Amino acid sequence: MSGTDGDLDALKARVEQAALGPSVEERGTILALADGLATVSGLPGAELNELVAFPTGARGFVMTLDEDKLHVTFLDPATGLSAGDAVSRTGTLISVPVGEALLGRVIDPLGRPLDGKPAPTTSEARPAERPAPAIIERDFVSEPVETGLLAVDALFAIGRGQRELIIGERQTGKTSIAVDAILNQKGGDMICIYVAIGQRLSAVSRVIDAVERRGDPARTLFVVAEATAEPGLQWIAPFAATSIAEWFRDRGQHVLIVYDDLTKHAATHRELALLSHQPPGREAYPGDIFYLHARLLERSAKMSAAKGAGSLTALPIAEIEAGNLSAYIPTNLISISDGQIVTSAQLFAANQRPAIDVGLSVSRVGGKAQWGAMKAVAGRLRLDYAQYLEMKMFSRFGGFGDAAMKARMAHGAKIAALLNQPRFAPVPVMVQIALLAALDAGALDAADPAGFEALKTALAPRIAAEPRLKALSDHPAKLSDADRALLVDLVKAVLP
């Protein structure tokens, strides 16, 4: 009997531990299906960005709420669904896994692997949409992000925590500038995240291949929502990637994130808004299009020491048509960001790489995030180069007879040759400083511009091996006269 009594006691214990009582489950019904969007009735307790489940196993998230219905954007294909099917709440907001295990991987915005490897093992997830840091939690942007591009580092310095827009017509090298910045972080302390939004898979593959061959893939993450992905994945991609970046930033690390590109993201938002019958505004975009990108880009920041002193630097990319910078989305992004790098189709056709329009480009952080040594040698560079471009345009109508004007034209041609830089060929910051110091001292006046690329290559090991420049290389905050003279001598020594 004792055995029977023991079994009875165990059964009573299980009954007492059982969660008895009513359980509530909200279910709705699909009223209509559109391209990537479902109109659902019911689910009165659903929240914005809440995940919902469909009978086929597909998932979506609540994008808009109306009085008697809501609109759900699909994250998975809607194959097999039709009007009348049930929809159930999950009670969780759309979130993304975060952690070190994501580095070196190619994933979709929900953390699912796209590189054929097992799913990354993470122990934490964060909501895709999170509030931006408060002003009191931020610090001044004062440290540079070294891109390896002389035209950027010298003329439009980007700081850690800044949002610098890269904008231009299609096929003018916008993505190349961002990828070169990622490649230049090899061996540094910065984690890189590349977000592909609505891009062709072949274009994304080229970026991944470039990083794997020339960069540091172990410290780079690719979040991909290609052109054939569900609109919901394309819409959530930049927000999910930013949540991943914030996990590293909040641990005191530095992150560079590239959004490629936000014009396609805006087009996806317009498509979903029109399908959900939101009132169209200018160029058929909904009224919240500015807020969409503002709340995304405001999450990039340099954090205060009390918050770990990490940083999240954003390089959003935008595309314009026929050089029209005053279009709706470009003007929105320009007003949100802390400056813009404008690429020129004319310069690109003239074989100038990177094809940056120095007259339209600007960094609103500028010299505050530039090394002091760089600032000392690049002070007049932008003005001299802009004057050269203007004189070059007028020289088509006739040559300059004045010797001083000819000398300024020759000096400007040297600047243009120095700024010309092929893809995947980052120039270390000390080499940039040395070249600009030599230019300022007149050491390059007699040099052949055709040999400048070889000069950059030969100069790098010379500077790295010079013990007298060790302190300056570690922290180029100030350029002494002795260091300047030494750098000029090193340039002269390797000139052909």
C-alpha positions as a Python dict, from the first residue, in 0.01 Angstrom:
ca = {
    (1, 'M'): (0, 0, 0),
    (2, 'S'): (290, 229, 68),
    (3, 'G'): (375, 233, -304),
    (4, 'T'): (17, 325, -390),
    (5, 'D'): (17, 601, -130),
    (6, 'G'): (342, 738, -275),
    (7, 'D'): (197, 746, -627),
    (8, 'L'): (-114, 919, -497),
    (9, 'D'): (94, 1182, -317),
    (10, 'A'): (296, 1245, -632),
    (11, 'L'): (-23, 1282, -835),
    (12, 'K'): (-166, 1529, -581),
    (13, 'A'): (155, 1730, -596),
    (14, 'R'): (137, 1748, -975),
    (15, 'V'): (-228, 1858, -959),
    (16, 'E'): (-143, 2131, -709),
    (17, 'Q'): (139, 2258, -931),
    (18, 'A'): (-75, 2258, -1244),
    (19, 'A'): (-180, 2602, -1369),
    (20, 'L'): (-555, 2573, -1355),
    (21, 'G'): (-799, 2838, -1462),
    (22, 'P'): (-915, 3000, -1782),
    (23, 'S'): (-670, 3089, -2059),
    (24, 'V'): (-735, 3365, -2309),
    (25, 'E'): (-619, 3363, -2667),
    (26, 'E'): (-699, 3639, -2911),
    (27, 'R'): (-771, 3533, -3265),
    (28, 'G'): (-853, 3742, -3566),
    (29, 'T'): (-949, 3679, -3924),
    (30, 'I'): (-784, 3777, -4251),
    (31, 'L'): (-1014, 4014, -4439),
    (32, 'A'): (-794, 4073, -4743),
    (33, 'L'): (-447, 4000, -4876),
    (34, 'A'): (-229, 4235, -5078),
    (35, 'D'): (136, 4226, -5187),
    (36, 'G'): (311, 4155, -4859),
    (37, 'L'): (25, 4291, -4646),
    (38, 'A'): (-278, 4141, -4475),
    (39, 'T'): (-584, 4328, -4347),
    (40, 'V'): (-700, 4161, -4026),
    (41, 'S'): (-1014, 4204, -3814),
    (42, 'G'): (-1021, 4120, -3446),
    (43, 'L'): (-714, 4119, -3220),
    (44, 'P'): (-826, 4424, -3020),
    (45, 'G'): (-529, 4397, -2784),
    (46, 'A'): (-261, 4388, -3053),
    (47, 'E'): (23, 4642, -3034),
    (48, 'L'): (231, 4809, -3299),
    (49, 'N'): (525, 4591, -3409),
    (50, 'E'): (375, 4286, -3236),
    (51, 'L'): (437, 3953, -3405),
    (52, 'V'): (132, 3759, -3519),
    (53, 'A'): (114, 3399, -3645),
    (54, 'F'): (-75, 3253, -3939),
    (55, 'P'): (-197, 2891, -3981),
    (56, 'T'): (75, 2811, -4236),
    (57, 'G'): (350, 2901, -3988),
    (58, 'A'): (418, 3234, -4157),
    (59, 'R'): (468, 3537, -3936),
    (60, 'G'): (406, 3906, -3970),
    (61, 'F'): (406, 4218, -3756),
    (62, 'V'): (141, 4479, -3690),
    (63, 'M'): (225, 4789, -3891),
    (64, 'T'): (-84, 5008, -3852),
    (65, 'L'): (-386, 5007, -3620),
    (66, 'D'): (-733, 5122, -3724),
    (67, 'E'): (-1049, 5133, -3515),
    (68, 'D'): (-1193, 4807, -3643),
    (69, 'K'): (-900, 4641, -3820),
    (70, 'L'): (-524, 4633, -3842),
    (71, 'H'): (-267, 4581, -4114),
    (72, 'V'): (-5, 4311, -4081),
    (73, 'T'): (315, 4309, -4287),
    (74, 'F'): (445, 3964, -4376),
    (75, 'L'): (792, 3851, -4274),
    (76, 'D'): (749, 3516, -4450),
    (77, 'P'): (585, 3425, -4782),
    (78, 'A'): (205, 3431, -4767),
    (79, 'T'): (176, 3115, -4978),
    (80, 'G'): (-130, 2910, -4888),
    (81, 'L'): (-315, 3187, -4705),
    (82, 'S'): (-649, 3332, -4808),
    (83, 'A'): (-925, 3553, -4673),
    (84, 'G'): (-1105, 3393, -4380),
    (85, 'D'): (-797, 3225, -4231),
    (86, 'A'): (-732, 3275, -3861),
    (87, 'V'): (-461, 3498, -3718),
    (88, 'S'): (-333, 3474, -3359),
    (89, 'R'): (-132, 3706, -3139),
    (90, 'T'): (206, 3601, -3002),
    (91, 'G'): (228, 3868, -2732),
    (92, 'T'): (587, 3956, -2831),
    (93, 'L'): (726, 4249, -3024),
    (94, 'I'): (941, 4189, -3329),
    (95, 'S'): (1295, 4134, -3204),
    (96, 'V'): (1637, 4031, -3329),
    (97, 'P'): (1907, 3814, -3164),
    (98, 'V'): (2218, 4004, -3052),
    (99, 'G'): (2563, 3898, -2944),
    (100, 'E'): (2921, 3824, -3048),
    (101, 'A'): (2811, 3508, -3232),
    (102, 'L'): (2665, 3722, -3512),
    (103, 'L'): (3003, 3863, -3619),
    (104, 'G'): (3135, 3714, -3939),
    (105, 'R'): (2790, 3598, -4047),
    (106, 'V'): (2541, 3679, -4320),
    (107, 'I'): (2189, 3689, -4175),
    (108, 'D'): (1844, 3821, -4254),
    (109, 'P'): (1682, 4090, -4035),
    (110, 'L'): (1539, 3823, -3800),
    (111, 'G'): (1878, 3664, -3738),
    (112, 'R'): (1823, 3364, -3967),
    (113, 'P'): (2143, 3254, -4146),
    (114, 'L'): (2187, 3317, -4518),
    (115, 'D'): (2544, 3186, -4548),
    (116, 'G'): (2465, 2815, -4529),
    (117, 'K'): (2604, 2782, -4177),
    (118, 'P'): (2413, 2680, -3863),
    (119, 'A'): (2203, 2944, -3692),
    (120, 'P'): (2414, 3164, -3461),
    (121, 'T'): (2378, 3078, -3094),
    (122, 'T'): (2279, 3383, -2891),
    (123, 'S'): (2131, 3420, -2546),
    (124, 'E'): (1971, 3762, -2582),
    (125, 'A'): (1729, 3938, -2814),
    (126, 'R'): (1637, 4304, -2845),
    (127, 'P'): (1334, 4477, -2997),
    (128, 'A'): (1399, 4599, -3349),
    (129, 'E'): (1252, 4940, -3264),
    (130, 'R'): (1414, 5108, -2964),
    (131, 'P'): (1420, 5471, -2849),
    (132, 'A'): (1724, 5681, -2936),
    (133, 'P'): (1963, 5776, -2653),
    (134, 'A'): (1867, 6086, -2462),
    (135, 'I'): (2081, 6398, -2498),
    (136, 'I'): (2216, 6361, -2143),
    (137, 'E'): (2343, 6013, -2235),
    (138, 'R'): (2548, 6142, -2529),
    (139, 'D'): (2895, 6290, -2554),
    (140, 'F'): (3065, 6521, -2802),
    (141, 'V'): (3176, 6371, -3134),
    (142, 'S'): (3551, 6422, -3114),
    (143, 'E'): (3726, 6109, -3244),
    (144, 'P'): (3768, 6045, -3617),
    (145, 'V'): (3655, 5744, -3818),
    (146, 'E'): (3951, 5687, -4050),
    (147, 'T'): (3809, 5583, -4387),
    (148, 'G'): (4141, 5547, -4570),
    (149, 'L'): (4009, 5786, -4837),
    (150, 'L'): (4219, 6100, -4856),
    (151, 'A'): (3932, 6301, -5003),
    (152, 'V'): (3712, 6214, -4703),
    (153, 'D'): (3961, 6215, -4415),
    (154, 'A'): (4118, 6545, -4520),
    (155, 'L'): (3816, 6739, -4648),
    (156, 'F'): (3507, 6591, -4479),
    (157, 'A'): (3623, 6422, -4161),
    (158, 'I'): (3371, 6177, -4013),
    (159, 'G'): (3356, 6141, -3635),
    (160, 'R'): (3264, 5845, -3421),
    (161, 'G'): (2895, 5886, -3347),
    (162, 'Q'): (2824, 6096, -3657),
    (163, 'R'): (2565, 6035, -3930),
    (164, 'E'): (2720, 6116, -4266),
    (165, 'L'): (2496, 6072, -4569),
    (166, 'I'): (2646, 5938, -4894),
    (167, 'I'): (2426, 6059, -5177),
    (168, 'G'): (2445, 6068, -5555),
    (169, 'E'): (2314, 5925, -5879),
    (170, 'R'): (2323, 5553, -5946),
    (171, 'Q'): (2656, 5400, -6047),
    (172, 'T'): (2868, 5687, -5912),
    (173, 'G'): (3056, 5496, -5642),
    (174, 'K'): (2839, 5553, -5333),
    (175, 'T'): (2864, 5195, -5207),
    (176, 'S'): (3235, 5188, -5291),
    (177, 'I'): (3301, 5478, -5051),
    (178, 'A'): (3119, 5296, -4771),
    (179, 'V'): (3290, 4963, -4846),
    (180, 'D'): (3634, 5129, -4851),
    (181, 'A'): (3554, 5274, -4507),
    (182, 'I'): (3468, 4923, -4385),
    (183, 'L'): (3788, 4776, -4531),
    (184, 'N'): (3998, 5043, -4360),
    (185, 'Q'): (3881, 4925, -4017),
    (186, 'K'): (4088, 4606, -4057),
    (187, 'G'): (4309, 4569, -3754),
    (188, 'G'): (4126, 4845, -3569),
    (189, 'D'): (3878, 4854, -3282),
    (190, 'M'): (3566, 4920, -3488),
    (191, 'I'): (3297, 4662, -3566),
    (192, 'C'): (3127, 4702, -3906),
    (193, 'I'): (2769, 4620, -4006),
    (194, 'Y'): (2654, 4637, -4368),
    (195, 'V'): (2277, 4647, -4421),
    (196, 'A'): (2149, 4566, -4770),
    (197, 'I'): (1795, 4695, -4829),
    (198, 'G'): (1631, 4597, -5156),
    (199, 'Q'): (1965, 4538, -5332),
    (200, 'R'): (2028, 4281, -5600),
    (201, 'L'): (2183, 3967, -5460),
    (202, 'S'): (2473, 3995, -5707),
    (203, 'A'): (2560, 4343, -5575),
    (204, 'V'): (2547, 4221, -5215),
    (205, 'S'): (2768, 3925, -5304),
    (206, 'R'): (3033, 4161, -5445),
    (207, 'V'): (3040, 4358, -5121),
    (208, 'I'): (3068, 4042, -4911),
    (209, 'D'): (3345, 3911, -5136),
    (210, 'A'): (3540, 4238, -5110),
    (211, 'V'): (3526, 4231, -4730),
    (212, 'E'): (3623, 3864, -4714),
    (213, 'R'): (3921, 3918, -4944),
    (214, 'R'): (4053, 4253, -4822),
    (215, 'G'): (3885, 4337, -4492),
    (216, 'D'): (3825, 4180, -4154),
    (217, 'P'): (3523, 3949, -4202),
    (218, 'A'): (3549, 3817, -3845),
    (219, 'R'): (3449, 4164, -3718),
    (220, 'T'): (3192, 4239, -3987),
    (221, 'L'): (2823, 4148, -3998),
    (222, 'F'): (2600, 4149, -4305),
    (223, 'V'): (2225, 4197, -4262),
    (224, 'V'): (2062, 4126, -4596),
    (225, 'A'): (1706, 4189, -4716),
    (226, 'E'): (1752, 4159, -5090),
    (227, 'A'): (1516, 4286, -5358),
    (228, 'T'): (1320, 3958, -5367),
    (229, 'A'): (1268, 3945, -4989),
    (230, 'E'): (930, 4014, -4833),
    (231, 'P'): (855, 4388, -4798),
    (232, 'G'): (832, 4342, -4420),
    (233, 'L'): (1191, 4215, -4407),
    (234, 'Q'): (1312, 4509, -4616),
    (235, 'W'): (1123, 4750, -4392),
    (236, 'I'): (1255, 4611, -4064),
    (237, 'A'): (1615, 4551, -4184),
    (238, 'P'): (1776, 4885, -4081),
    (239, 'F'): (1599, 4888, -3744),
    (240, 'A'): (1698, 4529, -3664),
    (241, 'A'): (2060, 4590, -3767),
    (242, 'T'): (2073, 4903, -3551),
    (243, 'S'): (1955, 4704, -3248),
    (244, 'I'): (2242, 4460, -3307),
    (245, 'A'): (2485, 4752, -3337),
    (246, 'E'): (2353, 4907, -3015),
    (247, 'W'): (2432, 4586, -2825),
    (248, 'F'): (2801, 4636, -2906),
    (249, 'R'): (2785, 5013, -2853),
    (250, 'D'): (2632, 4974, -2507),
    (251, 'R'): (2932, 4760, -2408),
    (252, 'G'): (3174, 5042, -2482),
    (253, 'Q'): (3263, 4927, -2833),
    (254, 'H'): (3267, 5129, -3154),
    (255, 'V'): (3044, 5036, -3447),
    (256, 'L'): (3021, 5156, -3808),
    (257, 'I'): (2689, 5079, -3979),
    (258, 'V'): (2612, 5126, -4350),
    (259, 'Y'): (2250, 5147, -4471),
    (260, 'D'): (2244, 5063, -4843),
    (261, 'D'): (2017, 5229, -4925),
    (262, 'L'): (1745, 5436, -4759),
    (263, 'T'): (1575, 5548, -5080),
    (264, 'K'): (1475, 5186, -5142),
    (265, 'H'): (1367, 5165, -4777),
    (266, 'A'): (1148, 5473, -4828),
    (267, 'A'): (997, 5317, -5141),
    (268, 'T'): (910, 5002, -4943),
    (269, 'H'): (749, 5215, -4672),
    (270, 'R'): (546, 5401, -4937),
    (271, 'E'): (432, 5073, -5092),
    (272, 'L'): (312, 4934, -4759),
    (273, 'A'): (150, 5265, -4664),
    (274, 'L'): (-48, 5283, -4987),
    (275, 'L'): (-160, 4921, -4952),
    (276, 'S'): (-282, 4996, -4600),
    (277, 'H'): (-476, 5301, -4731),
    (278, 'Q'): (-278, 5565, -4544),
    (279, 'P'): (-330, 5914, -4689),
    (280, 'P'): (-58, 5988, -4947),
    (281, 'G'): (136, 6312, -4936),
    (282, 'R'): (419, 6455, -5143),
    (283, 'E'): (535, 6209, -5412),
    (284, 'A'): (276, 5965, -5266),
    (285, 'Y'): (483, 5914, -4950),
    (286, 'P'): (287, 5898, -4623),
    (287, 'G'): (306, 6178, -4371),
    (288, 'D'): (536, 5988, -4133),
    (289, 'I'): (818, 5930, -4383),
    (290, 'F'): (1041, 6192, -4215),
    (291, 'Y'): (982, 6039, -3873),
    (292, 'L'): (1063, 5695, -4013),
    (293, 'H'): (1423, 5784, -4093),
    (294, 'A'): (1465, 6038, -3814),
    (295, 'R'): (1395, 5782, -3543),
    (296, 'L'): (1635, 5541, -3716),
    (297, 'L'): (1931, 5775, -3760),
    (298, 'E'): (1888, 5940, -3419),
    (299, 'R'): (1995, 5608, -3266),
    (300, 'S'): (2351, 5672, -3387),
    (301, 'A'): (2549, 5852, -3120),
    (302, 'K'): (2868, 5885, -2920),
    (303, 'M'): (2780, 5773, -2568),
    (304, 'S'): (2897, 5943, -2251),
    (305, 'A'): (3152, 5787, -2015),
    (306, 'A'): (2870, 5694, -1776),
    (307, 'K'): (2712, 5492, -2058),
    (308, 'G'): (3030, 5311, -2158),
    (309, 'A'): (3178, 5567, -2403),
    (310, 'G'): (3087, 5350, -2703),
    (311, 'S'): (2983, 5492, -3038),
    (312, 'L'): (2759, 5409, -3332),
    (313, 'T'): (2852, 5582, -3657),
    (314, 'A'): (2606, 5568, -3947),
    (315, 'L'): (2674, 5598, -4319),
    (316, 'P'): (2329, 5602, -4481),
    (317, 'I'): (2327, 5587, -4860),
    (318, 'A'): (2067, 5760, -5078),
    (319, 'E'): (2016, 5770, -5452),
    (320, 'I'): (1902, 6070, -5655),
    (321, 'E'): (1791, 6107, -6015),
    (322, 'A'): (1939, 6353, -6265),
    (323, 'G'): (2141, 6522, -5989),
    (324, 'N'): (1826, 6645, -5814),
    (325, 'L'): (1929, 6695, -5451),
    (326, 'S'): (1605, 6880, -5377),
    (327, 'A'): (1382, 6574, -5415),
    (328, 'Y'): (1169, 6472, -5118),
    (329, 'I'): (1365, 6184, -4965),
    (330, 'P'): (1712, 6337, -5027),
    (331, 'T'): (1615, 6664, -4858),
    (332, 'N'): (1469, 6472, -4564),
    (333, 'L'): (1788, 6271, -4518),
    (334, 'I'): (2014, 6573, -4561),
    (335, 'S'): (1824, 6758, -4288),
    (336, 'I'): (1842, 6458, -4051),
    (337, 'S'): (2210, 6374, -4097),
    (338, 'D'): (2524, 6558, -3984),
    (339, 'G'): (2655, 6620, -4333),
    (340, 'Q'): (2664, 6463, -4677),
    (341, 'I'): (2917, 6329, -4923),
    (342, 'V'): (2780, 6399, -5270),
    (343, 'T'): (2904, 6191, -5562),
    (344, 'S'): (2911, 6345, -5908),
    (345, 'A'): (2827, 6166, -6233),
    (346, 'Q'): (3045, 6414, -6424),
    (347, 'L'): (3350, 6345, -6205),
    (348, 'F'): (3285, 5973, -6227),
    (349, 'A'): (3272, 5992, -6606),
    (350, 'A'): (3600, 6190, -6596),
    (351, 'N'): (3757, 5893, -6412),
    (352, 'Q'): (3795, 6078, -6079),
    (353, 'R'): (3773, 5824, -5794),
    (354, 'P'): (3611, 5872, -5552),
    (355, 'A'): (3386, 6106, -5750),
    (356, 'I'): (3314, 6345, -5462),
    (357, 'D'): (3173, 6689, -5537),
    (358, 'V'): (3367, 6909, -5292),
    (359, 'G'): (3135, 7204, -5349),
    (360, 'L'): (2819, 7022, -5240),
    (361, 'S'): (2971, 6791, -4978),
    (362, 'V'): (3007, 6891, -4614),
    (363, 'S'): (3066, 6744, -4271),
    (364, 'R'): (2891, 6941, -3999),
    (365, 'V'): (3123, 6794, -3738),
    (366, 'G'): (3427, 6868, -3952),
    (367, 'G'): (3751, 6960, -3781),
    (368, 'K'): (3618, 6875, -3435),
    (369, 'A'): (3652, 6509, -3528),
    (370, 'Q'): (3979, 6543, -3718),
    (371, 'W'): (4326, 6466, -3593),
    (372, 'G'): (4520, 6783, -3514),
    (373, 'A'): (4806, 6676, -3741),
    (374, 'M'): (4564, 6629, -4031),
    (375, 'K'): (4401, 6965, -3963),
    (376, 'A'): (4743, 7133, -3971),
    (377, 'V'): (4819, 7016, -4326),
    (378, 'A'): (4468, 7018, -4477),
    (379, 'G'): (4362, 7369, -4380),
    (380, 'R'): (4360, 7526, -4728),
    (381, 'L'): (4317, 7206, -4926),
    (382, 'R'): (3945, 7233, -4991),
    (383, 'L'): (3960, 7600, -5092),
    (384, 'D'): (4256, 7545, -5326),
    (385, 'Y'): (4090, 7244, -5486),
    (386, 'A'): (3756, 7422, -5532),
    (387, 'Q'): (3932, 7719, -5693),
    (388, 'Y'): (4121, 7483, -5923),
    (389, 'L'): (3797, 7317, -6039),
    (390, 'E'): (3644, 7657, -6110),
    (391, 'M'): (3950, 7779, -6301),
    (392, 'K'): (3964, 7452, -6493),
    (393, 'M'): (3609, 7506, -6609),
    (394, 'F'): (3685, 7860, -6730),
    (395, 'S'): (4012, 7752, -6892),
    (396, 'R'): (3810, 7580, -7162),
    (397, 'F'): (3737, 7923, -7309),
    (398, 'G'): (4106, 8016, -7323),
    (399, 'G'): (4432, 7964, -7141),
    (400, 'F'): (4565, 8172, -6852),
    (401, 'G'): (4855, 8394, -6948),
    (402, 'D'): (4935, 8500, -6592),
    (403, 'A'): (5221, 8298, -6437),
    (404, 'A'): (5061, 8299, -6093),
    (405, 'M'): (4738, 8155, -6230),
    (406, 'K'): (4930, 7887, -6416),
    (407, 'A'): (5106, 7796, -6092),
    (408, 'R'): (4773, 7768, -5911),
    (409, 'M'): (4638, 7548, -6187),
    (410, 'A'): (4943, 7322, -6162),
    (411, 'H'): (4905, 7309, -5783),
    (412, 'G'): (4537, 7219, -5819),
    (413, 'A'): (4621, 6942, -6065),
    (414, 'K'): (4853, 6794, -5800),
    (415, 'I'): (4569, 6804, -5545),
    (416, 'A'): (4333, 6630, -5787),
    (417, 'A'): (4593, 6360, -5850),
    (418, 'L'): (4646, 6307, -5477),
    (419, 'L'): (4273, 6281, -5412),
    (420, 'N'): (4231, 6031, -5695),
    (421, 'Q'): (4226, 5689, -5535),
    (422, 'P'): (4125, 5348, -5676),
    (423, 'R'): (3886, 5113, -5496),
    (424, 'F'): (4014, 4882, -5224),
    (425, 'A'): (4332, 5087, -5178),
    (426, 'P'): (4302, 5259, -4838),
    (427, 'V'): (4576, 5504, -4746),
    (428, 'P'): (4693, 5508, -4380),
    (429, 'V'): (4634, 5836, -4203),
    (430, 'M'): (5007, 5900, -4150),
    (431, 'V'): (5069, 5861, -4523),
    (432, 'Q'): (4788, 6108, -4590),
    (433, 'I'): (4944, 6359, -4350),
    (434, 'A'): (5288, 6314, -4506),
    (435, 'L'): (5157, 6365, -4860),
    (436, 'L'): (4965, 6679, -4766),
    (437, 'A'): (5265, 6817, -4576),
    (438, 'A'): (5484, 6759, -4882),
    (439, 'L'): (5223, 6922, -5104),
    (440, 'D'): (5208, 7225, -4875),
    (441, 'A'): (5589, 7249, -4870),
    (442, 'G'): (5611, 7239, -5250),
    (443, 'A'): (5793, 6905, -5253),
    (444, 'L'): (5549, 6766, -5510),
    (445, 'D'): (5561, 7061, -5749),
    (446, 'A'): (5802, 6889, -5987),
    (447, 'A'): (5662, 6537, -5935),
    (448, 'D'): (5471, 6349, -6203),
    (449, 'P'): (5109, 6295, -6088),
    (450, 'A'): (5109, 5958, -6267),
    (451, 'G'): (5347, 5827, -6001),
    (452, 'F'): (5140, 5930, -5698),
    (453, 'E'): (4984, 5585, -5650),
    (454, 'A'): (5327, 5423, -5640),
    (455, 'L'): (5438, 5699, -5403),
    (456, 'K'): (5156, 5617, -5159),
    (457, 'T'): (5247, 5248, -5167),
    (458, 'A'): (5618, 5307, -5113),
    (459, 'L'): (5568, 5566, -4840),
    (460, 'A'): (5364, 5348, -4602),
    (461, 'P'): (5644, 5108, -4494),
    (462, 'R'): (5893, 5396, -4465),
    (463, 'I'): (5671, 5581, -4219),
    (464, 'A'): (5586, 5264, -4025),
    (465, 'A'): (5956, 5184, -3984),
    (466, 'E'): (6055, 5534, -3869),
    (467, 'P'): (6099, 5526, -3487),
    (468, 'R'): (6090, 5907, -3458),
    (469, 'L'): (5729, 5902, -3580),
    (470, 'K'): (5607, 5638, -3333),
    (471, 'A'): (5450, 5886, -3091),
    (472, 'L'): (5285, 6079, -3373),
    (473, 'S'): (5150, 5762, -3534),
    (474, 'D'): (4996, 5646, -3206),
    (475, 'H'): (4820, 5977, -3146),
    (476, 'P'): (4846, 6234, -3429),
    (477, 'A'): (4686, 6509, -3223),
    (478, 'K'): (4954, 6770, -3292),
    (479, 'L'): (5211, 6814, -3568),
    (480, 'S'): (5538, 6971, -3459),
    (481, 'D'): (5771, 7148, -3703),
    (482, 'A'): (6027, 6869, -3661),
    (483, 'D'): (5772, 6599, -3742),
    (484, 'R'): (5646, 6796, -4041),
    (485, 'A'): (6000, 6833, -4177),
    (486, 'L'): (6068, 6463, -4120),
    (487, 'L'): (5753, 6363, -4309),
    (488, 'V'): (5845, 6590, -4601),
    (489, 'D'): (6195, 6439, -4612),
    (490, 'L'): (6050, 6088, -4621),
    (491, 'V'): (5829, 6186, -4916),
    (492, 'K'): (6128, 6336, -5100),
    (493, 'A'): (6328, 6020, -5036),
    (494, 'V'): (6077, 5797, -5216),
    (495, 'L'): (5994, 6036, -5500),
    (496, 'P'): (6109, 5896, -5836),
}
